[in-house]
């Protein structure tokens, strides 16, 4: 619940007021020191803009597995950037993971947003501009950073690069786009 509140950019006071509970009680719930009724839990979920299932449904082990042949695969905008979702999606999940296939010549826009990201180079190499500094990653290298730092990626090489991207938000949520250079 705390992670959902923080992800929504809300304070304890914001959620407590909207849900009609005290700040102290909400704090106890977040720390697993109090168990709310389903009615109260539903009011908290509504205040956070999420469904009740986020807090009461747990995935079955089979829902946690992604099978190679059944994964979502898609391109966004062009064939320069391909995605393969390797993480499962279930209520309450915080992480998203994708294998990204980055074609030669790809340059992303610079973005910053809530959360954190971890990028592991599977093959090839790419440039990452992180908070104004240029980093070159090659196979086996990784970078882990708060997503609030402006960041961009590029593959200026003549070969395809593949990375395992993991973040605390789904990469298709709205972001603050600041410029078009990596």
C-alpha positions as CSV (number, residue, x, y, z in Angstrom):
1,X,0.0,0.0,0.0
2,X,2.8,2.4,0.8
3,X,4.4,1.7,-2.6
4,X,1.1,2.5,-4.3
5,X,0.7,5.7,-2.3
6,X,4.3,6.8,-3.1
7,X,3.9,5.9,-6.8
8,X,0.7,8.0,-6.9
9,X,2.7,10.9,-5.3
10,X,0.4,11.1,-2.4
11,X,1.1,11.8,1.3
12,X,-0.4,9.8,4.2
13,X,-2.6,12.9,4.8
14,X,-3.9,13.0,1.2
15,X,-5.0,9.3,1.3
16,X,-6.3,9.4,4.8
17,X,-8.5,12.5,4.0
18,X,-9.8,11.0,0.8
19,X,-10.5,7.6,2.3
20,X,-12.0,9.0,5.5
21,X,-9.5,7.4,7.9
22,X,-7.0,8.8,10.3
23,X,-3.4,9.3,9.3
24,X,-2.3,7.2,12.3
25,X,-4.6,4.3,11.3
26,X,-3.5,4.5,7.7
27,X,0.2,4.4,8.9
28,X,-0.6,1.3,10.9
29,X,-2.2,-0.4,7.9
30,X,0.8,0.4,5.7
31,X,3.1,-1.1,8.3
32,X,1.0,-4.3,8.6
33,X,0.2,-3.4,12.2
34,X,-3.6,-3.0,11.6
35,X,-6.0,-4.9,9.4
36,X,-8.8,-2.8,7.9
37,X,-12.2,-4.1,6.9
38,X,-12.8,-4.6,3.2
39,X,-14.9,-1.5,3.1
40,X,-12.1,0.6,4.5
41,X,-9.6,-1.1,2.2
42,X,-11.8,-0.3,-0.7
43,X,-12.0,3.4,0.3
44,X,-8.2,3.5,0.5
45,X,-7.9,1.8,-2.9
46,X,-10.3,4.3,-4.4
47,X,-8.3,7.2,-2.9
48,X,-5.2,5.7,-4.5
49,X,-6.9,5.3,-7.8
50,X,-6.4,1.5,-7.9
51,X,-8.7,-1.5,-7.6
52,X,-9.4,-3.3,-4.4
53,X,-7.8,-6.4,-6.0
54,X,-4.4,-4.7,-5.8
55,X,-4.4,-5.4,-2.0
56,X,-6.3,-8.6,-1.7
57,X,-5.5,-10.8,-4.7
58,X,-2.3,-12.7,-4.8
59,X,-1.0,-14.3,-8.0
60,X,-1.0,-18.1,-8.3
61,X,2.4,-19.5,-9.1
62,X,1.4,-20.3,-12.6
63,X,0.5,-16.6,-13.2
64,X,4.1,-15.6,-12.2
65,X,5.6,-17.5,-15.2
66,X,6.1,-16.1,-18.6
67,X,6.7,-18.7,-21.4
68,X,9.0,-17.7,-24.2
69,X,6.6,-18.8,-26.9
70,X,3.7,-16.8,-25.3
71,X,5.3,-13.5,-24.4
72,X,4.1,-10.2,-25.7
73,X,6.4,-8.9,-28.5
74,X,6.0,-5.6,-30.2
75,X,7.6,-2.6,-31.8
76,X,6.8,1.0,-30.9
77,X,6.9,3.6,-33.6
78,X,9.3,1.8,-35.9
79,X,11.4,-1.3,-36.2
80,X,14.3,0.4,-34.4
81,X,13.1,-0.7,-31.0
82,X,11.6,-4.0,-30.2
83,X,10.1,-5.1,-26.9
84,X,9.5,-8.5,-25.4
85,X,7.8,-8.5,-22.0
86,X,9.5,-11.0,-19.7
87,X,7.8,-10.1,-16.4
88,X,4.4,-11.3,-15.3
89,X,1.6,-8.9,-14.7
90,X,-0.6,-9.3,-11.7
91,X,-2.4,-7.1,-9.2
92,X,0.0,-5.3,-7.0
93,X,3.1,-6.0,-9.0
94,X,5.7,-3.2,-8.9
95,X,8.3,-4.4,-11.4
96,X,8.2,-4.5,-15.2
97,X,10.9,-6.3,-17.3
98,X,11.5,-6.3,-21.0
99,X,14.2,-7.5,-23.3
100,X,14.7,-4.6,-25.7
101,X,16.2,-5.2,-29.1
102,X,17.8,-1.9,-30.2
103,X,18.6,-1.5,-33.9
104,X,21.7,0.5,-35.1
105,X,20.9,4.2,-35.3
106,X,18.3,4.3,-32.5
107,X,18.3,7.4,-30.3
108,X,15.7,7.9,-27.6
109,X,14.4,11.1,-26.2
110,X,15.6,12.2,-22.8
111,X,13.0,11.4,-20.1
112,X,12.7,11.6,-16.3
113,X,9.9,10.1,-14.2
114,X,9.3,8.5,-10.8
115,X,10.8,5.1,-10.0
116,X,14.1,3.4,-10.7
117,X,15.5,1.4,-13.6
118,X,18.1,-1.3,-14.0
119,X,19.5,-2.0,-17.5
120,X,21.7,-5.1,-18.2
121,X,23.5,-5.4,-21.5
122,X,22.8,-8.8,-23.0
123,X,24.7,-8.3,-26.2
124,X,26.2,-5.5,-28.3
125,X,26.8,-2.0,-26.8
126,X,24.9,1.2,-26.4
127,X,25.3,4.7,-25.0
128,X,23.4,5.9,-22.0
129,X,23.2,9.6,-21.2
130,X,22.4,9.8,-17.5
131,X,22.0,13.2,-15.8
132,X,24.2,14.7,-18.6
133,X,27.0,12.2,-18.4
134,X,27.7,9.8,-21.3
135,X,28.2,6.1,-20.3
136,X,29.1,3.4,-22.8
137,X,27.8,-0.1,-21.9
138,X,29.0,-3.3,-23.5
139,X,27.8,-6.9,-23.1
140,X,27.7,-7.8,-19.4
141,X,27.7,-4.2,-18.1
142,X,24.7,-2.8,-16.2
143,X,23.5,0.5,-14.9
144,X,21.0,1.1,-12.0
145,X,19.6,4.6,-11.4
146,X,16.7,6.6,-10.1
147,X,14.4,7.4,-13.0
148,X,14.1,11.0,-11.7
149,X,17.6,11.6,-13.3
150,X,17.2,12.7,-17.0
151,X,18.2,9.7,-19.1
152,X,18.4,8.6,-22.8
153,X,19.7,5.7,-24.8
154,X,21.4,5.3,-28.2
155,X,22.8,2.6,-30.3
156,X,25.3,4.4,-32.6
157,X,27.0,1.1,-33.5
158,X,26.5,-0.9,-36.7
159,X,25.2,-4.0,-34.8
160,X,22.0,-4.7,-32.9
161,X,22.1,-4.4,-29.1
162,X,19.9,-6.3,-26.6
163,X,19.3,-5.2,-23.0
164,X,17.3,-6.6,-20.1
165,X,15.4,-3.5,-18.8
166,X,13.7,-3.7,-15.4
167,X,11.9,-0.8,-13.7
168,X,9.5,0.0,-10.9
169,X,6.9,1.3,-13.3
170,X,5.6,0.1,-16.6
171,X,7.6,1.7,-19.3
172,X,4.5,2.7,-21.2
173,X,3.2,5.0,-18.5
174,X,3.3,8.8,-19.2
175,X,6.8,10.4,-18.8
176,X,8.2,13.9,-18.9
177,X,9.9,14.2,-22.2
178,X,12.5,17.0,-22.2
179,X,14.5,16.8,-25.5
180,X,15.3,14.5,-28.4
181,X,19.1,14.0,-28.0
182,X,20.7,11.0,-26.2
